[in-house]
Amino acid sequence: MRADRLVSLVLLLRQRGRMTAEALARELEVSTRTVLRDMEALSAAGVPVYAERGRHGGFSLLPDFRTALTGLTHDEALALLVAGSRRGAQLFGLGSALASAVLKVVDALPDGVRQTAAGAAQRLLVDPETDLLARPVAPEEVPDAVATQVRRAVFGGHRLRIHYAAVNQPPKWRTVDPIGLVTVKDQGYLLARRGSEDRTYRLSRVLAAEQLDEPARRPDSVDLDRAWREREVRFRTGGDTTEVLVRVDPARREGLAATALTVTDEGTDAGGRLRMTVVFQDVRHAKWAVWEHAPGVEVLAPEWLRAALGERAREVAGLYDSTSPEH
């Protein structure tokens, strides 16, 4: 579209300075005559573009000219500024690119929108480094070299070699066909295929990565949201997951659900407390999560977990028994 091309012309001249009609034509993949016509249109629209003749001539913008994103509303500008504070781009090695892009957008905003959006953005804090108990909420660190190679392989459609450290296993090299990248709660994942099987790799456990020249063996298109949900279901229903029936104080419901893999059933008993069927990653996870929310959470089944937590409670109570000889 011509409107898009005119905007591209202005941005090219703003970013690179003086350019010849031939250079602009190559960048925009149009003829030199088209570039000349577009320059006339820009000039007629009030854009301060001028031509310099001679050996080092070309087209330029007046030095103080700044394009204005007049179609951007206050809320849209604010959304862009807030997006610049998100950590997902850091996981994929795009943090500096995102910061640069936000600065360029802010620079191009009309004065009124820029000032009000920047002021509003100062009153929003997204994902601070600690919670209210001063506990660090540090995002996973992914080396730029790893993130760059993984990202290029995903976008370029090439196979990828990764040196991966799986849990409780020594690191080893493997070759995969990358499908896409996902970030969830400051954790980055590579979705890929290895042979005929789907694989999900945590980016923080990729110690090194190398993009290969060989094309990836993958479909031309992908529904990444659906692929992630399918992996999520397989993870929750497979392996050594532990299902627990609990009675829960409603005030503890959100905290418990946040620590579990999933809640598969939920209702209310006669006393107003919740009865929930909750799935945990393993036995250790189940014991920790229930104990963390006691006494607001009571295990009803399985019996062996109820007995184990009861024994732990008696041991703890013994430590604080005021009738003990040690006191």
RODO-2510 file (C-alpha; in nm, 4 decimals, decimal comma):
residues 327
     n   res          X          Y          Z
     1     m     0,0000     0,0000     0,0000
     2     r     0,1214     0,3489    -0,0841
     3     a     0,0473     0,4850     0,2649
     4     d     0,2736     0,2200     0,4184
     5     r     0,5453     0,3013     0,1666
     6     l     0,5293     0,6738     0,2467
     7     v     0,5688     0,6006     0,6180
     8     s     0,8633     0,3708     0,5382
     9     l     1,0238     0,6479     0,3329
    10     v     1,0050     0,8921     0,6212
    11     l     1,1412     0,6382     0,8706
    12     l     1,4308     0,5465     0,6400
    13     l     1,5307     0,9111     0,5977
    14     r     1,4925     0,9753     0,9703
    15     q     1,7066     0,6763     1,0673
    16     r     1,9737     0,6906     0,7953
    17     g     1,9897     1,0540     0,6958
    18     r     2,0518     1,1472     0,3344
    19     m     1,9728     0,8718     0,0805
    20     t     1,9641     0,8672    -0,2965
    21     a     1,6540     0,7823    -0,4935
    22     e     1,8274     0,4663    -0,6162
    23     a     1,9063     0,3516    -0,2599
    24     l     1,5512     0,4184    -0,1479
    25     a     1,4152     0,2298    -0,4479
    26     r     1,6278    -0,0746    -0,3560
    27     e     1,5120    -0,0663     0,0058
    28     l     1,1455    -0,0362    -0,0854
    29     e     1,1673    -0,2649    -0,3909
    30     v     1,0100    -0,0094    -0,6236
    31     s     1,1302     0,1937    -0,9213
    32     t     1,3238     0,5191    -0,8946
    33     r     1,0345     0,6965    -1,0665
    34     t     0,7986     0,5724    -0,7930
    35     v     1,0319     0,7112    -0,5260
    36     l     1,0340     1,0519    -0,6983
    37     r     0,6549     1,0564    -0,7117
    38     d     0,6362     0,9621    -0,3443
    39     m     0,8754     1,2443    -0,2548
    40     e     0,6474     1,4908    -0,4298
    41     a     0,3506     1,3528    -0,2345
    42     l     0,5351     1,3866     0,0978
    43     s     0,6342     1,7432     0,0197
    44     a     0,2762     1,8308    -0,0767
    45     a     0,1567     1,6825     0,2550
    46     g     0,3867     1,9151     0,4489
    47     v     0,6688     1,6723     0,5299
    48     p     0,9930     1,8789     0,5187
    49     v     1,1812     1,6631     0,2688
    50     y     1,4311     1,8276     0,0343
    51     a     1,6713     1,7179    -0,2378
    52     e     2,0420     1,7957    -0,2676
    53     r     2,2014     1,7660    -0,6064
    54     g     2,5544     1,6623    -0,6857
    55     r     2,7816     1,3668    -0,6332
    56     h     2,6910     1,3268    -0,2652
    57     g     2,3337     1,4433    -0,3036
    58     g     2,0106     1,2731    -0,2214
    59     f     1,6933     1,3245    -0,0210
    60     s     1,6910     1,4384     0,3429
    61     l     1,4548     1,5535     0,6158
    62     l     1,5026     1,8747     0,8102
    63     p     1,7132     1,7851     1,1191
    64     d     1,4451     1,8676     1,3788
    65     f     1,1618     1,6893     1,2017
    66     r     0,9934     1,4156     1,4042
    67     t     0,7139     1,1928     1,2770
    68     a     0,4016     1,1815     1,4909
    69     l     0,2008     0,8680     1,5594
    70     t    -0,1186     1,0689     1,5618
    71     g    -0,3419     0,7606     1,5480
    72     l    -0,2147     0,6311     1,8831
    73     t    -0,4473     0,6932     2,1775
    74     h    -0,3339     0,7577     2,5347
    75     d    -0,4223     0,4032     2,6444
    76     e    -0,2448     0,2501     2,3426
    77     a     0,0707     0,4480     2,4166
    78     l     0,0485     0,3490     2,7835
    79     a     0,0144    -0,0174     2,6862
    80     l     0,3361     0,0059     2,4821
    81     l     0,5234     0,1649     2,7713
    82     v     0,4007    -0,1023     3,0130
    83     a     0,4936    -0,3753     2,7631
    84     g     0,8492    -0,2498     2,7808
    85     s     0,8656    -0,3554     3,1459
    86     r     0,7657    -0,7176     3,0851
    87     r     1,0282    -0,9874     3,1229
    88     g     0,9265    -1,2202     2,8424
    89     a     1,1462    -1,0393     2,5925
    90     q     1,4451    -1,0836     2,8260
    91     l     1,4008    -1,4613     2,8231
    92     f     1,4106    -1,4678     2,4436
    93     g     1,7090    -1,2330     2,4142
    94     l     1,4958    -0,9412     2,2898
    95     g     1,5183    -0,7131     2,5935
    96     s     1,7435    -0,4511     2,4330
    97     a     1,5435    -0,4595     2,1089
    98     l     1,2188    -0,4034     2,2994
    99     a     1,3685    -0,1129     2,4949
   100     s     1,4959     0,0448     2,1731
   101     a     1,1583     0,0017     2,0032
   102     v     0,9723     0,1608     2,2950
   103     l     1,2102     0,4592     2,2920
   104     k     1,1477     0,5118     1,9208
   105     v     0,7724     0,4937     1,9676
   106     v     0,7851     0,7371     2,2594
   107     d     0,9999     0,9756     2,0553
   108     a     0,7428     0,9729     1,7752
   109     l     0,4387     1,0366     1,9955
   110     p     0,2642     1,3747     1,9825
   111     d     0,3745     1,5923     2,2752
   112     g     0,0461     1,5701     2,4668
   113     v     0,0139     1,1943     2,4379
   114     r     0,3819     1,1381     2,5197
   115     q     0,3705     1,3429     2,8398
   116     t     0,0470     1,2007     2,9767
   117     a     0,1364     0,8393     2,8895
   118     a     0,4842     0,8678     3,0421
   119     g     0,3357     1,0172     3,3585
   120     a     0,0775     0,7405     3,3860
   121     a     0,3415     0,4718     3,3250
   122     q     0,5299     0,5957     3,6323
   123     r     0,2283     0,4915     3,8394
   124     l     0,2294     0,1307     3,7188
   125     l     0,4740    -0,1358     3,8398
   126     v     0,4659    -0,4697     3,6618
   127     d     0,6429    -0,7772     3,8054
   128     p     0,8659    -0,6204     4,0758
   129     e     1,1792    -0,8048     4,1833
   130     t     1,0373    -0,8920     4,5282
   131     d     0,6947    -0,9599     4,6757
   132     l     0,5505    -0,7932     4,9877
   133     l     0,7505    -1,0270     5,2126
   134     a     1,0728    -0,9130     5,0418
   135     r     1,1160    -1,2556     4,8862
   136     p     1,3034    -1,2306     4,5576
   137     v     1,0990    -1,2998     4,2465
   138     a     1,3959    -1,3333     4,0154
   139     p     1,3293    -1,4293     3,6530
   140     e     1,5253    -1,7116     3,4992
   141     e     1,8488    -1,6116     3,3329
   142     v     1,9048    -1,7263     2,9749
   143     p     2,2428    -1,6326     2,8207
   144     d     2,2071    -1,4027     2,5204
   145     a     2,4114    -1,6391     2,3016
   146     v     2,1728    -1,9266     2,3784
   147     a     1,8589    -1,7156     2,3346
   148     t     1,9830    -1,5789     2,0026
   149     q     2,0617    -1,9195     1,8531
   150     v     1,7317    -2,0684     1,9724
   151     r     1,5312    -1,7711     1,8482
   152     r     1,6976    -1,7734     1,5058
   153     a     1,6360    -2,1443     1,4631
   154     v     1,2691    -2,1062     1,5583
   155     f     1,2069    -1,8120     1,3249
   156     g     1,4333    -1,9342     1,0451
   157     g     1,2968    -2,2896     1,0412
   158     h     1,6303    -2,4643     1,1001
   159     r     1,7187    -2,7632     1,3140
   160     l     1,8843    -2,6900     1,6468
   161     r     2,1517    -2,8579     1,8587
   162     i     2,1177    -2,7925     2,2299
   163     h     2,3331    -2,8922     2,5249
   164     y     2,0553    -2,9611     2,7730
   165     a     2,0706    -3,0350     3,1459
   166     a     1,7547    -3,2276     3,2354
   167     v     1,6625    -3,2624     3,6033
   168     n     1,8859    -3,5112     3,7865
   169     q     2,0666    -3,6017     3,4639
   170     p     2,4071    -3,5053     3,3252
   171     p     2,3942    -3,2535     3,0385
   172     k     2,4027    -3,3955     2,6887
   173     w     2,3702    -3,2760     2,3316
   174     r     2,0572    -3,3430     2,1326
   175     t     1,9249    -3,2280     1,7940
   176     v     1,5656    -3,1036     1,7785
   177     d     1,3198    -2,9469     1,5361
   178     p     1,2040    -2,6213     1,7003
   179     i     0,8337    -2,5386     1,6929
   180     g     0,8001    -2,2214     1,9004
   181     l     0,8820    -2,0314     2,2191
   182     v     0,6567    -1,9849     2,5233
   183     t     0,6984    -1,7772     2,8385
   184     v     0,4964    -1,8569     3,1527
   185     k     0,5485    -1,6729     3,4824
   186     d     0,9003    -1,5605     3,3882
   187     q     1,0000    -1,9087     3,2726
   188     g     1,0847    -1,9635     2,9076
   189     y     1,0251    -2,2873     2,7168
   190     l     1,1219    -2,4206     2,3758
   191     l     0,8572    -2,6384     2,2136
   192     a     1,0176    -2,8816     1,9725
   193     r     1,0036    -3,2255     1,8177
   194     r     1,2718    -3,4881     1,8600
   195     g     1,2207    -3,7655     1,6139
   196     s     0,8473    -3,8331     1,6157
   197     e     0,7880    -3,7130     1,9728
   198     d     0,6903    -3,3737     2,1139
   199     r     0,9400    -3,2250     2,3569
   200     t     0,9366    -2,9225     2,5886
   201     y     1,2699    -2,7777     2,7007
   202     r     1,3176    -2,5175     2,9719
   203     l     1,5387    -2,2420     2,8330
   204     s     1,7270    -2,1890     3,1598
   205     r     1,8523    -2,5496     3,1338
   206     v     1,9921    -2,5026     2,7826
   207     l     2,3660    -2,4590     2,8423
   208     a     2,4584    -2,4021     2,4768
   209     a     2,2778    -2,3932     2,1441
   210     e     2,3752    -2,4075     1,7786
   211     q     2,1516    -2,3364     1,4819
   212     l     2,2109    -2,5865     1,2016
   213     d     2,1861    -2,5305     0,8265
   214     e     1,9475    -2,8228     0,7883
   215     p     1,5781    -2,7263     0,7567
   216     a     1,3596    -2,8163     1,0538
   217     r     1,1192    -3,1069     1,0031
   218     r     0,8021    -2,9340     1,1150
   219     p     0,4645    -2,8191     0,9789
   220     d     0,4542    -2,4917     0,7876
   221     s     0,2130    -2,3420     1,0418
   222     v     0,1425    -2,4013     1,4098
   223     d    -0,1251    -2,3181     1,6671
   224     l     0,1162    -2,2531     1,9527
   225     d    -0,1552    -2,1981     2,2119
   226     r    -0,3100    -2,5366     2,1305
   227     a     0,0315    -2,7077     2,1282
   228     w     0,1058    -2,5681     2,4743
   229     r    -0,2312    -2,6792     2,6128
   230     e    -0,1781    -3,0320     2,4794
   231     r     0,1625    -3,0530     2,6475
   232     e     0,0114    -2,9142     2,9667
   233     v    -0,2560    -3,1856     2,9719
   234     r     0,0010    -3,4610     2,9105
   235     f     0,2194    -3,3255     3,1895
   236     r    -0,0681    -3,3113     3,4386
   237     t    -0,2051    -3,6555     3,3615
   238     g     0,1158    -3,8489     3,3081
   239     g     0,4164    -3,9544     3,5121
   240     d     0,4115    -3,9698     3,8914
   241     t     0,1579    -3,6959     3,9647
   242     t    -0,0294    -3,7178     4,2981
   243     e    -0,4048    -3,6528     4,3268
   244     v    -0,5317    -3,5336     4,6658
   245     l    -0,8820    -3,4706     4,8006
   246     v    -0,8751    -3,1787     5,0459
   247     r    -1,1102    -2,9697     5,2615
   248     v    -1,0118    -2,6046     5,2262
   249     d    -1,0822    -2,2793     5,4074
   250     p    -1,2077    -2,0475     5,1290
   251     a    -0,9421    -1,7930     5,2296
   252     r    -0,6752    -2,0493     5,1379
   253     r    -0,8267    -2,1538     4,8061
   254     e    -0,6283    -1,9253     4,5736
   255     g    -0,2959    -1,9938     4,7431
   256     l    -0,3408    -2,3707     4,7235
   257     a    -0,4578    -2,3614     4,3616
   258     a    -0,1570    -2,1513     4,2670
   259     t     0,0854    -2,4126     4,4020
   260     a    -0,0897    -2,7119     4,2413
   261     l    -0,0615    -2,8353     3,8845
   262     t    -0,4378    -2,8231     3,8436
   263     v    -0,7733    -2,8454     4,0229
   264     t    -0,9857    -3,1207     3,8674
   265     d    -1,2968    -3,0967     4,0883
   266     e    -1,4408    -2,8469     4,3340
   267     g    -1,7516    -2,8094     4,5509
   268     t    -1,8747    -2,6822     4,8877
   269     d    -1,9629    -2,8909     5,1945
   270     a    -2,2428    -2,8262     5,4447
   271     g    -2,0163    -2,6149     5,6655
   272     g    -1,9250    -2,3757     5,3865
   273     r    -1,5757    -2,5114     5,3367
   274     l    -1,4501    -2,6160     4,9959
   275     r    -1,3853    -2,9745     4,8868
   276     m    -1,1292    -2,9849     4,6085
   277     t    -0,9495    -3,2535     4,4122
   278     v    -0,6018    -3,1189     4,3471
   279     v    -0,3160    -3,2623     4,1388
   280     f     0,0462    -3,2134     4,2468
   281     q     0,3674    -3,2893     4,0612
   282     d     0,4694    -3,5690     4,3010
   283     v     0,4407    -3,6840     4,6622
   284     r     0,6977    -3,4364     4,7895
   285     h     0,5155    -3,1507     4,6186
   286     a     0,1846    -3,2583     4,7719
   287     k     0,3256    -3,2766     5,1261
   288     w     0,4921    -2,9375     5,0963
   289     a     0,1895    -2,7592     4,9466
   290     v    -0,0625    -2,8890     5,2028
   291     w     0,1713    -2,8220     5,4951
   292     e     0,2379    -2,4712     5,3639
   293     h    -0,1349    -2,3872     5,3906
   294     a    -0,2153    -2,5677     5,7156
   295     p    -0,4364    -2,5476     5,9143
   296     g    -0,6509    -2,4024     5,6371
   297     v    -0,6163    -2,7188     5,4275
   298     e    -0,7020    -3,0710     5,5477
   299     v    -0,6236    -3,3867     5,3513
   300     l    -0,9201    -3,6237     5,3222
   301     a    -0,7563    -3,8728     5,0855
   302     p    -0,5328    -4,0584     5,0249
   303     e    -0,5076    -4,1937     5,3760
   304     w    -0,1295    -4,2430     5,3609
   305     l    -0,0772    -3,8703     5,2969
   306     r    -0,3144    -3,7785     5,5798
   307     a    -0,1228    -4,0097     5,8133
   308     a     0,2161    -3,8715     5,7057
   309     l     0,1074    -3,5119     5,7686
   310     g    -0,0484    -3,6096     6,1019
   311     e     0,2812    -3,7626     6,2112
   312     r     0,4682    -3,4485     6,1095
   313     a     0,2196    -3,2326     6,3030
   314     r     0,2714    -3,4417     6,6185
   315     e     0,6497    -3,4081     6,5858
   316     v     0,6247    -3,0320     6,5521
   317     a     0,3808    -3,0074     6,8437
   318     g     0,6275    -3,2051     7,0560
   319     l     0,8982    -2,9498     6,9910
   320     y     0,6814    -2,6752     7,1383
   321     d     0,5241    -2,8693     7,4272
   322     s     0,5623    -2,6418     7,7293
   323     t     0,5615    -2,9454     7,9667
   324     s     0,8741    -3,0901     7,8057
   325     p     1,1722    -3,1329     8,0484
   326     e     1,3871    -2,9087     7,8294
   327     h     1,1617    -2,6174     7,9269
***
